[in-house]
Amino acid sequence: MSAADLPSRRELLTGRLVAPTPPEAHVSSLVIHVRPANLSTVRASLAAMPGVEIHAEALGKLVLTLETSNEADIVTRMNEISLLDGVMSAALVFHHFEPAGGSEPAANQG
């Protein structure tokens, strides 16, 4: 191996040795338990959040999906939901992700 094949000091210090990760698409399912008195306010707040869609509602529980571009956004959005006035719990039920291009099989589920 020659000196030309070795990474430069600048590449080491700036982290350029790691290839950028390809864009991903994340779909998560959550169950939210809401105080009945706050249900309409929470529903309106959820509808205003990007990537959130409510699919079912019964007895103060909401089932929703969340579409994000990375895992960090899932955690951030779940925290925002948990902090809404009247939300008693927010639980992640399902998480699926794959490359944003879409035609490859699922990269991971869990």
Biopython code that builds the backbone (N, CA, C, O; Angstrom):
import numpy as np
from Bio.PDB.StructureBuilder import StructureBuilder

atoms = [
    (1, "MET", "N", (0.847, -1.170, 0.000)),
    (1, "MET", "CA", (0.000, 0.000, 0.000)),
    (1, "MET", "C", (0.897, 1.238, 0.000)),
    (1, "MET", "O", (1.817, 1.356, 0.809)),
    (2, "SER", "N", (0.616, 2.134, -0.902)),
    (2, "SER", "CA", (1.427, 3.349, -1.006)),
    (2, "SER", "C", (0.811, 4.465, -0.169)),
    (2, "SER", "O", (-0.326, 4.361, 0.289)),
    (3, "ALA", "N", (1.581, 5.532, 0.021)),
    (3, "ALA", "CA", (1.101, 6.688, 0.792)),
    (3, "ALA", "C", (-0.100, 7.338, 0.129)),
    (3, "ALA", "O", (-0.921, 7.941, 0.821)),
    (4, "ALA", "N", (-0.231, 7.237, -1.189)),
    (4, "ALA", "CA", (-1.364, 7.822, -1.911)),
    (4, "ALA", "C", (-2.660, 7.087, -1.596)),
    (4, "ALA", "O", (-3.741, 7.666, -1.708)),
    (5, "ASP", "N", (-2.566, 5.813, -1.202)),
    (5, "ASP", "CA", (-3.751, 5.025, -0.888)),
    (5, "ASP", "C", (-4.263, 5.269, 0.529)),
    (5, "ASP", "O", (-5.404, 4.924, 0.837)),
    (6, "LEU", "N", (-3.447, 5.850, 1.387)),
    (6, "LEU", "CA", (-3.830, 6.101, 2.765)),
    (6, "LEU", "C", (-4.683, 7.363, 2.865)),
    (6, "LEU", "O", (-4.512, 8.290, 2.073)),
    (7, "PRO", "N", (-5.596, 7.405, 3.828)),
    (7, "PRO", "CA", (-6.408, 8.617, 3.991)),
    (7, "PRO", "C", (-5.555, 9.778, 4.477)),
    (7, "PRO", "O", (-4.570, 9.593, 5.193)),
    (8, "SER", "N", (-5.953, 10.969, 4.075)),
    (8, "SER", "CA", (-5.232, 12.156, 4.516)),
    (8, "SER", "C", (-5.643, 12.505, 5.950)),
    (8, "SER", "O", (-6.659, 12.027, 6.456)),
    (9, "ARG", "N", (-4.838, 13.338, 6.580)),
    (9, "ARG", "CA", (-5.159, 13.802, 7.928)),
    (9, "ARG", "C", (-6.487, 14.549, 7.936)),
    (9, "ARG", "O", (-7.284, 14.396, 8.862)),
    (10, "ARG", "N", (-6.724, 15.359, 6.903)),
    (10, "ARG", "CA", (-7.974, 16.123, 6.794)),
    (10, "ARG", "C", (-9.185, 15.188, 6.711)),
    (10, "ARG", "O", (-10.214, 15.451, 7.334)),
    (11, "GLU", "N", (-9.066, 14.101, 5.948)),
    (11, "GLU", "CA", (-10.166, 13.144, 5.846)),
    (11, "GLU", "C", (-10.450, 12.480, 7.187)),
    (11, "GLU", "O", (-11.608, 12.244, 7.535)),
    (12, "LEU", "N", (-9.407, 12.181, 7.932)),
    (12, "LEU", "CA", (-9.586, 11.580, 9.254)),
    (12, "LEU", "C", (-10.267, 12.543, 10.219)),
    (12, "LEU", "O", (-11.179, 12.150, 10.947)),
    (13, "LEU", "N", (-9.830, 13.802, 10.229)),
    (13, "LEU", "CA", (-10.362, 14.780, 11.175)),
    (13, "LEU", "C", (-11.782, 15.218, 10.860)),
    (13, "LEU", "O", (-12.549, 15.530, 11.771)),
    (14, "THR", "N", (-12.139, 15.246, 9.592)),
    (14, "THR", "CA", (-13.482, 15.706, 9.209)),
    (14, "THR", "C", (-14.479, 14.572, 9.051)),
    (14, "THR", "O", (-15.659, 14.821, 8.801)),
    (15, "GLY", "N", (-14.028, 13.328, 9.192)),
    (15, "GLY", "CA", (-14.946, 12.196, 9.087)),
    (15, "GLY", "C", (-15.354, 11.856, 7.679)),
    (15, "GLY", "O", (-16.379, 11.203, 7.481)),
    (16, "ARG", "N", (-14.597, 12.272, 6.702)),
    (16, "ARG", "CA", (-14.957, 12.017, 5.305)),
    (16, "ARG", "C", (-14.684, 10.586, 4.867)),
    (16, "ARG", "O", (-14.950, 10.229, 3.719)),
    (17, "LEU", "N", (-14.161, 9.771, 5.756)),
    (17, "LEU", "CA", (-13.880, 8.386, 5.411)),
    (17, "LEU", "C", (-15.146, 7.542, 5.377)),
    (17, "LEU", "O", (-15.187, 6.511, 4.707)),
    (18, "VAL", "N", (-16.159, 7.966, 6.083)),
    (18, "VAL", "CA", (-17.412, 7.231, 6.135)),
    (18, "VAL", "C", (-18.282, 7.654, 4.956)),
    (18, "VAL", "O", (-18.534, 8.839, 4.740)),
    (19, "ALA", "N", (-18.732, 6.663, 4.206)),
    (19, "ALA", "CA", (-19.600, 6.968, 3.074)),
    (19, "ALA", "C", (-20.937, 7.491, 3.590)),
    (19, "ALA", "O", (-21.456, 6.981, 4.583)),
    (20, "PRO", "N", (-21.500, 8.500, 2.931)),
    (20, "PRO", "CA", (-22.794, 9.014, 3.383)),
    (20, "PRO", "C", (-23.858, 7.929, 3.246)),
    (20, "PRO", "O", (-23.855, 7.153, 2.290)),
    (21, "THR", "N", (-24.772, 7.889, 4.222)),
    (21, "THR", "CA", (-25.828, 6.883, 4.173)),
    (21, "THR", "C", (-26.879, 7.289, 3.147)),
    (21, "THR", "O", (-27.214, 8.468, 3.031)),
    (22, "PRO", "N", (-27.399, 6.315, 2.401)),
    (22, "PRO", "CA", (-28.426, 6.645, 1.423)),
    (22, "PRO", "C", (-29.715, 7.060, 2.127)),
    (22, "PRO", "O", (-29.951, 6.659, 3.267)),
    (23, "PRO", "N", (-30.545, 7.853, 1.465)),
    (23, "PRO", "CA", (-31.800, 8.287, 2.096)),
    (23, "PRO", "C", (-32.697, 7.080, 2.393)),
    (23, "PRO", "O", (-32.726, 6.106, 1.640)),
    (24, "GLU", "N", (-33.420, 7.170, 3.499)),
    (24, "GLU", "CA", (-34.310, 6.095, 3.915)),
    (24, "GLU", "C", (-35.725, 6.630, 4.086)),
    (24, "GLU", "O", (-35.940, 7.830, 4.251)),
    (25, "ALA", "N", (-36.679, 5.713, 4.043)),
    (25, "ALA", "CA", (-38.074, 6.018, 4.335)),
    (25, "ALA", "C", (-38.487, 5.156, 5.524)),
    (25, "ALA", "O", (-38.374, 3.931, 5.478)),
    (26, "HIS", "N", (-38.967, 5.801, 6.591)),
    (26, "HIS", "CA", (-39.375, 5.105, 7.812)),
    (26, "HIS", "C", (-40.882, 5.251, 7.998)),
    (26, "HIS", "O", (-41.430, 6.347, 7.877)),
    (27, "VAL", "N", (-41.544, 4.133, 8.294)),
    (27, "VAL", "CA", (-42.968, 4.137, 8.610)),
    (27, "VAL", "C", (-43.121, 3.482, 9.972)),
    (27, "VAL", "O", (-42.667, 2.358, 10.186)),
    (28, "SER", "N", (-43.761, 4.187, 10.883)),
    (28, "SER", "CA", (-43.973, 3.686, 12.237)),
    (28, "SER", "C", (-45.454, 3.735, 12.566)),
    (28, "SER", "O", (-46.201, 4.553, 12.030)),
    (29, "SER", "N", (-45.863, 2.839, 13.459)),
    (29, "SER", "CA", (-47.233, 2.829, 13.946)),
    (29, "SER", "C", (-47.199, 3.074, 15.444)),
    (29, "SER", "O", (-46.378, 2.494, 16.155)),
    (30, "LEU", "N", (-48.085, 3.926, 15.920)),
    (30, "LEU", "CA", (-48.135, 4.273, 17.334)),
    (30, "LEU", "C", (-49.554, 4.154, 17.867)),
    (30, "LEU", "O", (-50.527, 4.329, 17.134)),
    (31, "VAL", "N", (-49.650, 3.856, 19.148)),
    (31, "VAL", "CA", (-50.927, 3.907, 19.855)),
    (31, "VAL", "C", (-50.792, 5.003, 20.900)),
    (31, "VAL", "O", (-49.871, 4.992, 21.717)),
    (32, "ILE", "N", (-51.721, 5.943, 20.862)),
    (32, "ILE", "CA", (-51.712, 7.098, 21.753)),
    (32, "ILE", "C", (-52.927, 7.012, 22.666)),
    (32, "ILE", "O", (-54.044, 6.832, 22.183)),
    (33, "HIS", "N", (-52.732, 7.137, 23.972)),
    (33, "HIS", "CA", (-53.837, 7.146, 24.933)),
    (33, "HIS", "C", (-54.034, 8.579, 25.397)),
    (33, "HIS", "O", (-53.117, 9.207, 25.927)),
    (34, "VAL", "N", (-55.248, 9.089, 25.190)),
    (34, "VAL", "CA", (-55.548, 10.504, 25.432)),
    (34, "VAL", "C", (-56.704, 10.639, 26.425)),
    (34, "VAL", "O", (-57.644, 9.845, 26.398)),
    (35, "ARG", "N", (-56.635, 11.636, 27.292)),
    (35, "ARG", "CA", (-57.762, 11.941, 28.176)),
    (35, "ARG", "C", (-58.942, 12.361, 27.296)),
    (35, "ARG", "O", (-58.774, 13.174, 26.387)),
    (36, "PRO", "N", (-60.131, 11.816, 27.557)),
    (36, "PRO", "CA", (-61.294, 12.135, 26.712)),
    (36, "PRO", "C", (-61.576, 13.634, 26.585)),
    (36, "PRO", "O", (-62.009, 14.091, 25.527)),
    (37, "ALA", "N", (-61.339, 14.398, 27.644)),
    (37, "ALA", "CA", (-61.598, 15.842, 27.594)),
    (37, "ALA", "C", (-60.673, 16.570, 26.618)),
    (37, "ALA", "O", (-61.018, 17.647, 26.133)),
    (38, "ASN", "N", (-59.513, 16.001, 26.327)),
    (38, "ASN", "CA", (-58.531, 16.651, 25.459)),
    (38, "ASN", "C", (-58.506, 16.049, 24.046)),
    (38, "ASN", "O", (-57.674, 16.447, 23.230)),
    (39, "LEU", "N", (-59.378, 15.121, 23.750)),
    (39, "LEU", "CA", (-59.314, 14.374, 22.506)),
    (39, "LEU", "C", (-59.361, 15.254, 21.260)),
    (39, "LEU", "O", (-58.565, 15.052, 20.342)),
    (40, "SER", "N", (-60.257, 16.207, 21.205)),
    (40, "SER", "CA", (-60.366, 17.040, 19.998)),
    (40, "SER", "C", (-59.135, 17.918, 19.808)),
    (40, "SER", "O", (-58.688, 18.120, 18.679)),
    (41, "THR", "N", (-58.581, 18.443, 20.902)),
    (41, "THR", "CA", (-57.377, 19.275, 20.813)),
    (41, "THR", "C", (-56.178, 18.454, 20.363)),
    (41, "THR", "O", (-55.396, 18.898, 19.523)),
    (42, "VAL", "N", (-56.034, 17.250, 20.924)),
    (42, "VAL", "CA", (-54.923, 16.375, 20.544)),
    (42, "VAL", "C", (-55.064, 15.952, 19.090)),
    (42, "VAL", "O", (-54.080, 15.940, 18.351)),
    (43, "ARG", "N", (-56.271, 15.607, 18.674)),
    (43, "ARG", "CA", (-56.513, 15.216, 17.286)),
    (43, "ARG", "C", (-56.108, 16.343, 16.332)),
    (43, "ARG", "O", (-55.481, 16.087, 15.304)),
    (44, "ALA", "N", (-56.460, 17.582, 16.664)),
    (44, "ALA", "CA", (-56.103, 18.730, 15.823)),
    (44, "ALA", "C", (-54.584, 18.945, 15.798)),
    (44, "ALA", "O", (-54.019, 19.253, 14.748)),
    (45, "SER", "N", (-53.928, 18.785, 16.943)),
    (45, "SER", "CA", (-52.471, 18.938, 16.997)),
    (45, "SER", "C", (-51.772, 17.865, 16.176)),
    (45, "SER", "O", (-50.793, 18.151, 15.486)),
    (46, "LEU", "N", (-52.265, 16.630, 16.243)),
    (46, "LEU", "CA", (-51.676, 15.542, 15.460)),
    (46, "LEU", "C", (-51.850, 15.790, 13.968)),
    (46, "LEU", "O", (-50.939, 15.537, 13.180)),
    (47, "ALA", "N", (-53.016, 16.283, 13.584)),
    (47, "ALA", "CA", (-53.283, 16.551, 12.169)),
    (47, "ALA", "C", (-52.351, 17.623, 11.611)),
    (47, "ALA", "O", (-52.073, 17.642, 10.412)),
    (48, "ALA", "N", (-51.869, 18.513, 12.473)),
    (48, "ALA", "CA", (-50.976, 19.582, 12.034)),
    (48, "ALA", "C", (-49.521, 19.136, 11.929)),
    (48, "ALA", "O", (-48.700, 19.850, 11.351)),
    (49, "MET", "N", (-49.186, 17.963, 12.479)),
    (49, "MET", "CA", (-47.808, 17.473, 12.446)),
    (49, "MET", "C", (-47.524, 16.799, 11.110)),
    (49, "MET", "O", (-48.317, 15.981, 10.645)),
    (50, "PRO", "N", (-46.391, 17.142, 10.487)),
    (50, "PRO", "CA", (-46.062, 16.516, 9.207)),
    (50, "PRO", "C", (-45.784, 15.018, 9.364)),
    (50, "PRO", "O", (-45.105, 14.596, 10.301)),
    (51, "GLY", "N", (-46.312, 14.232, 8.443)),
    (51, "GLY", "CA", (-46.068, 12.795, 8.422)),
    (51, "GLY", "C", (-46.954, 11.978, 9.336)),
    (51, "GLY", "O", (-46.811, 10.757, 9.392)),
    (52, "VAL", "N", (-47.876, 12.622, 10.065)),
    (52, "VAL", "CA", (-48.758, 11.909, 10.989)),
    (52, "VAL", "C", (-50.120, 11.722, 10.345)),
    (52, "VAL", "O", (-50.685, 12.654, 9.773)),
    (53, "GLU", "N", (-50.642, 10.497, 10.446)),
    (53, "GLU", "CA", (-51.981, 10.204, 9.942)),
    (53, "GLU", "C", (-52.704, 9.330, 10.957)),
    (53, "GLU", "O", (-52.190, 8.289, 11.365)),
    (54, "ILE", "N", (-53.905, 9.756, 11.368)),
    (54, "ILE", "CA", (-54.720, 8.998, 12.320)),
    (54, "ILE", "C", (-55.546, 7.992, 11.534)),
    (54, "ILE", "O", (-56.199, 8.345, 10.552)),
    (55, "HIS", "N", (-55.513, 6.721, 11.976)),
    (55, "HIS", "CA", (-56.226, 5.660, 11.258)),
    (55, "HIS", "C", (-57.413, 5.110, 12.026)),
    (55, "HIS", "O", (-58.372, 4.643, 11.412)),
    (56, "ALA", "N", (-57.378, 5.151, 13.352)),
    (56, "ALA", "CA", (-58.478, 4.613, 14.152)),
    (56, "ALA", "C", (-58.535, 5.341, 15.488)),
    (56, "ALA", "O", (-57.545, 5.886, 15.977)),
    (57, "GLU", "N", (-59.754, 5.324, 16.063)),
    (57, "GLU", "CA", (-59.963, 5.990, 17.343)),
    (57, "GLU", "C", (-61.072, 5.273, 18.094)),
    (57, "GLU", "O", (-62.135, 5.002, 17.537)),
    (58, "ALA", "N", (-60.819, 4.965, 19.367)),
    (58, "ALA", "CA", (-61.844, 4.352, 20.205)),
    (58, "ALA", "C", (-61.477, 4.540, 21.672)),
    (58, "ALA", "O", (-60.347, 4.272, 22.081)),
    (59, "LEU", "N", (-62.446, 5.004, 22.459)),
    (59, "LEU", "CA", (-62.295, 5.123, 23.909)),
    (59, "LEU", "C", (-61.024, 5.837, 24.343)),
    (59, "LEU", "O", (-60.348, 5.390, 25.270)),
    (60, "GLY", "N", (-60.695, 6.935, 23.686)),
    (60, "GLY", "CA", (-59.532, 7.729, 24.063)),
    (60, "GLY", "C", (-58.212, 7.204, 23.550)),
    (60, "GLY", "O", (-57.159, 7.723, 23.920)),
    (61, "LYS", "N", (-58.240, 6.191, 22.711)),
    (61, "LYS", "CA", (-57.011, 5.661, 22.119)),
    (61, "LYS", "C", (-57.017, 5.941, 20.624)),
    (61, "LYS", "O", (-58.026, 5.767, 19.941)),
    (62, "LEU", "N", (-55.862, 6.380, 20.136)),
    (62, "LEU", "CA", (-55.703, 6.680, 18.718)),
    (62, "LEU", "C", (-54.619, 5.782, 18.146)),
    (62, "LEU", "O", (-53.581, 5.568, 18.772)),
    (63, "VAL", "N", (-54.866, 5.261, 16.957)),
    (63, "VAL", "CA", (-53.849, 4.508, 16.227)),
    (63, "VAL", "C", (-53.428, 5.390, 15.071)),
    (63, "VAL", "O", (-54.259, 5.849, 14.288)),
    (64, "LEU", "N", (-52.121, 5.622, 14.970)),
    (64, "LEU", "CA", (-51.655, 6.495, 13.897)),
    (64, "LEU", "C", (-50.379, 5.961, 13.277)),
    (64, "LEU", "O", (-49.665, 5.154, 13.872)),
    (65, "THR", "N", (-50.107, 6.430, 12.064)),
    (65, "THR", "CA", (-48.833, 6.125, 11.417)),
    (65, "THR", "C", (-48.024, 7.404, 11.349)),
    (65, "THR", "O", (-48.555, 8.515, 11.345)),
    (66, "LEU", "N", (-46.733, 7.205, 11.295)),
    (66, "LEU", "CA", (-45.791, 8.308, 11.250)),
    (66, "LEU", "C", (-44.782, 7.999, 10.153)),
    (66, "LEU", "O", (-44.125, 6.959, 10.190)),
    (67, "GLU", "N", (-44.655, 8.882, 9.192)),
    (67, "GLU", "CA", (-43.682, 8.718, 8.114)),
    (67, "GLU", "C", (-42.570, 9.736, 8.302)),
    (67, "GLU", "O", (-42.820, 10.938, 8.381)),
    (68, "THR", "N", (-41.319, 9.235, 8.373)),
    (68, "THR", "CA", (-40.162, 10.097, 8.569)),
    (68, "THR", "C", (-39.019, 9.651, 7.668)),
    (68, "THR", "O", (-39.097, 8.605, 7.023)),
    (69, "SER", "N", (-37.960, 10.451, 7.627)),
    (69, "SER", "CA", (-36.804, 10.119, 6.794)),
    (69, "SER", "C", (-35.670, 9.488, 7.581)),
    (69, "SER", "O", (-34.690, 9.030, 6.994)),
    (70, "ASN", "N", (-35.791, 9.455, 8.926)),
    (70, "ASN", "CA", (-34.757, 8.805, 9.744)),
    (70, "ASN", "C", (-35.318, 8.475, 11.122)),
    (70, "ASN", "O", (-36.398, 8.931, 11.497)),
    (71, "GLU", "N", (-34.555, 7.665, 11.874)),
    (71, "GLU", "CA", (-35.005, 7.233, 13.198)),
    (71, "GLU", "C", (-35.052, 8.375, 14.200)),
    (71, "GLU", "O", (-35.917, 8.397, 15.076)),
    (72, "ALA", "N", (-34.147, 9.307, 14.081)),
    (72, "ALA", "CA", (-34.124, 10.442, 15.017)),
    (72, "ALA", "C", (-35.428, 11.231, 14.948)),
    (72, "ALA", "O", (-35.922, 11.710, 15.969)),
    (73, "ASP", "N", (-35.983, 11.366, 13.746)),
    (73, "ASP", "CA", (-37.254, 12.086, 13.600)),
    (73, "ASP", "C", (-38.406, 11.341, 14.270)),
    (73, "ASP", "O", (-39.353, 11.969, 14.744)),
    (74, "ILE", "N", (-38.336, 10.016, 14.315)),
    (74, "ILE", "CA", (-39.368, 9.233, 15.002)),
    (74, "ILE", "C", (-39.346, 9.570, 16.491)),
    (74, "ILE", "O", (-40.388, 9.829, 17.094)),
    (75, "VAL", "N", (-38.163, 9.564, 17.068)),
    (75, "VAL", "CA", (-38.009, 9.860, 18.495)),
    (75, "VAL", "C", (-38.464, 11.288, 18.793)),
    (75, "VAL", "O", (-39.160, 11.534, 19.778)),
    (76, "THR", "N", (-38.068, 12.215, 17.942)),
    (76, "THR", "CA", (-38.468, 13.615, 18.129)),
    (76, "THR", "C", (-39.980, 13.764, 18.069)),
    (76, "THR", "O", (-40.575, 14.423, 18.922)),
    (77, "ARG", "N", (-40.606, 13.154, 17.063)),
    (77, "ARG", "CA", (-42.060, 13.274, 16.907)),
    (77, "ARG", "C", (-42.797, 12.584, 18.050)),
    (77, "ARG", "O", (-43.808, 13.101, 18.525)),
    (78, "MET", "N", (-42.308, 11.418, 18.505)),
    (78, "MET", "CA", (-42.950, 10.743, 19.638)),
    (78, "MET", "C", (-42.860, 11.601, 20.898)),
    (78, "MET", "O", (-43.801, 11.646, 21.689)),
    (79, "ASN", "N", (-41.739, 12.275, 21.082)),
    (79, "ASN", "CA", (-41.592, 13.169, 22.228)),
    (79, "ASN", "C", (-42.575, 14.327, 22.132)),
    (79, "ASN", "O", (-43.206, 14.680, 23.128)),
    (80, "GLU", "N", (-42.716, 14.922, 20.957)),
    (80, "GLU", "CA", (-43.675, 16.012, 20.756)),
    (80, "GLU", "C", (-45.096, 15.546, 21.074)),
    (80, "GLU", "O", (-45.865, 16.264, 21.713)),
    (81, "ILE", "N", (-45.436, 14.337, 20.622)),
    (81, "ILE", "CA", (-46.772, 13.785, 20.865)),
    (81, "ILE", "C", (-46.974, 13.540, 22.357)),
    (81, "ILE", "O", (-48.026, 13.874, 22.903)),
    (82, "SER", "N", (-45.980, 12.964, 23.018)),
    (82, "SER", "CA", (-46.086, 12.666, 24.451)),
    (82, "SER", "C", (-46.284, 13.921, 25.290)),
    (82, "SER", "O", (-46.919, 13.878, 26.344)),
    (83, "LEU", "N", (-45.740, 15.037, 24.819)),
    (83, "LEU", "CA", (-45.834, 16.290, 25.575)),
    (83, "LEU", "C", (-47.107, 17.084, 25.305)),
    (83, "LEU", "O", (-47.325, 18.124, 25.927)),
    (84, "LEU", "N", (-47.954, 16.611, 24.383)),
    (84, "LEU", "CA", (-49.220, 17.307, 24.127)),
    (84, "LEU", "C", (-50.102, 17.216, 25.376)),
    (84, "LEU", "O", (-50.157, 16.178, 26.036)),
    (85, "ASP", "N", (-50.783, 18.308, 25.685)),
    (85, "ASP", "CA", (-51.658, 18.349, 26.848)),
    (85, "ASP", "C", (-52.781, 17.320, 26.696)),
    (85, "ASP", "O", (-53.545, 17.361, 25.732)),
    (86, "GLY", "N", (-52.869, 16.404, 27.651)),
    (86, "GLY", "CA", (-53.911, 15.384, 27.627)),
    (86, "GLY", "C", (-53.431, 14.015, 27.170)),
    (86, "GLY", "O", (-54.154, 13.031, 27.325)),
    (87, "VAL", "N", (-52.227, 13.929, 26.611)),
    (87, "VAL", "CA", (-51.694, 12.632, 26.187)),
    (87, "VAL", "C", (-51.120, 11.930, 27.414)),
    (87, "VAL", "O", (-50.237, 12.458, 28.091)),
    (88, "MET", "N", (-51.634, 10.736, 27.688)),
    (88, "MET", "CA", (-51.158, 9.967, 28.839)),
    (88, "MET", "C", (-50.038, 9.017, 28.460)),
    (88, "MET", "O", (-49.160, 8.737, 29.275)),
    (89, "SER", "N", (-50.058, 8.511, 27.214)),
    (89, "SER", "CA", (-48.979, 7.625, 26.767)),
    (89, "SER", "C", (-48.928, 7.611, 25.250)),
    (89, "SER", "O", (-49.931, 7.824, 24.570)),
    (90, "ALA", "N", (-47.731, 7.354, 24.740)),
    (90, "ALA", "CA", (-47.512, 7.174, 23.303)),
    (90, "ALA", "C", (-46.573, 5.986, 23.159)),
    (90, "ALA", "O", (-45.436, 6.026, 23.629)),
    (91, "ALA", "N", (-47.048, 4.932, 22.511)),
    (91, "ALA", "CA", (-46.264, 3.704, 22.404)),
    (91, "ALA", "C", (-46.001, 3.356, 20.941)),
    (91, "ALA", "O", (-46.912, 3.348, 20.113)),
    (92, "LEU", "N", (-44.742, 3.073, 20.646)),
    (92, "LEU", "CA", (-44.350, 2.616, 19.314)),
    (92, "LEU", "C", (-44.744, 1.145, 19.209)),
    (92, "LEU", "O", (-44.357, 0.332, 20.049)),
    (93, "VAL", "N", (-45.516, 0.807, 18.172)),
    (93, "VAL", "CA", (-45.994, -0.553, 17.990)),
    (93, "VAL", "C", (-45.244, -1.253, 16.862)),
    (93, "VAL", "O", (-44.971, -2.451, 16.939)),
    (94, "PHE", "N", (-44.912, -0.504, 15.818)),
    (94, "PHE", "CA", (-44.277, -1.098, 14.641)),
    (94, "PHE", "C", (-43.357, -0.069, 14.004)),
    (94, "PHE", "O", (-43.649, 1.127, 14.012)),
    (95, "HIS", "N", (-42.237, -0.541, 13.450)),
    (95, "HIS", "CA", (-41.308, 0.330, 12.737)),
    (95, "HIS", "C", (-40.775, -0.428, 11.531)),
    (95, "HIS", "O", (-40.309, -1.561, 11.655)),
    (96, "HIS", "N", (-40.844, 0.193, 10.380)),
    (96, "HIS", "CA", (-40.349, -0.407, 9.136)),
    (96, "HIS", "C", (-39.552, 0.658, 8.393)),
    (96, "HIS", "O", (-39.959, 1.819, 8.349)),
    (97, "PHE", "N", (-38.411, 0.269, 7.804)),
    (97, "PHE", "CA", (-37.688, 1.223, 6.970)),
    (97, "PHE", "C", (-37.066, 0.516, 5.790)),
    (97, "PHE", "O", (-36.807, -0.687, 5.823)),
    (98, "GLU", "N", (-36.834, 1.288, 4.748)),
    (98, "GLU", "CA", (-36.193, 0.795, 3.530)),
    (98, "GLU", "C", (-35.560, 1.971, 2.810)),
    (98, "GLU", "O", (-35.837, 3.124, 3.138)),
    (99, "PRO", "N", (-34.709, 1.686, 1.827)),
    (99, "PRO", "CA", (-34.115, 2.797, 1.069)),
    (99, "PRO", "C", (-35.220, 3.650, 0.430)),
    (99, "PRO", "O", (-36.243, 3.126, -0.011)),
    (100, "ALA", "N", (-35.002, 4.950, 0.386)),
    (100, "ALA", "CA", (-36.029, 5.869, -0.113)),
    (100, "ALA", "C", (-36.377, 5.611, -1.569)),
    (100, "ALA", "O", (-37.462, 5.992, -2.008)),
    (101, "GLY", "N", (-35.478, 4.965, -2.345)),
    (101, "GLY", "CA", (-35.795, 4.641, -3.732)),
    (101, "GLY", "C", (-36.992, 3.734, -3.853)),
    (101, "GLY", "O", (-37.791, 3.881, -4.779)),
    (102, "GLY", "N", (-37.136, 2.775, -2.912)),
    (102, "GLY", "CA", (-38.365, 2.039, -2.784)),
    (102, "GLY", "C", (-38.470, 0.673, -3.413)),
    (102, "GLY", "O", (-39.278, -0.117, -2.925)),
    (103, "SER", "N", (-37.725, 0.311, -4.461)),
    (103, "SER", "CA", (-37.996, -0.935, -5.148)),
    (103, "SER", "C", (-37.304, -2.145, -4.530)),
    (103, "SER", "O", (-37.645, -3.278, -4.872)),
    (104, "GLU", "N", (-36.332, -1.936, -3.620)),
    (104, "GLU", "CA", (-35.657, -3.046, -2.968)),
    (104, "GLU", "C", (-36.506, -3.614, -1.847)),
    (104, "GLU", "O", (-37.363, -2.906, -1.319)),
    (105, "PRO", "N", (-36.297, -4.888, -1.457)),
    (105, "PRO", "CA", (-37.051, -5.425, -0.326)),
    (105, "PRO", "C", (-36.709, -4.684, 0.963)),
    (105, "PRO", "O", (-35.716, -3.959, 1.033)),
    (106, "ALA", "N", (-37.532, -4.875, 1.962)),
    (106, "ALA", "CA", (-37.367, -4.179, 3.239)),
    (106, "ALA", "C", (-35.980, -4.431, 3.824)),
    (106, "ALA", "O", (-35.491, -5.561, 3.831)),
    (107, "ALA", "N", (-35.360, -3.370, 4.309)),
    (107, "ALA", "CA", (-34.030, -3.479, 4.893)),
    (107, "ALA", "C", (-34.097, -3.998, 6.313)),
    (107, "ALA", "O", (-33.204, -4.715, 6.766)),
    (108, "ASN", "N", (-35.178, -3.629, 7.027)),
    (108, "ASN", "CA", (-35.287, -4.072, 8.427)),
    (108, "ASN", "C", (-36.683, -3.796, 8.930)),
    (108, "ASN", "O", (-37.322, -2.823, 8.531)),
    (109, "GLN", "N", (-37.140, -4.645, 9.793)),
    (109, "GLN", "CA", (-38.400, -4.431, 10.478)),
    (109, "GLN", "C", (-38.181, -4.721, 11.933)),
    (109, "GLN", "O", (-37.331, -5.540, 12.282)),
    (110, "GLY", "N", (-38.919, -4.076, 12.780)),
    (110, "GLY", "CA", (-38.756, -4.380, 14.196)),
    (110, "GLY", "C", (-39.450, -3.425, 15.085)),
    (110, "GLY", "O", (-39.394, -3.566, 16.306)),
]
sb = StructureBuilder()
sb.init_structure("model")
sb.init_model(0)
sb.init_chain("A")
sb.init_seg("    ")
for serial, (resi, resn, name, xyz) in enumerate(atoms, 1):
    if name == "N":
        sb.init_residue(resn, " ", resi, " ")
    sb.init_atom(name, np.array(xyz, "f"), 0.0, 1.0, " ", f" {name:<3s}", serial, name[0])
structure = sb.get_structure()
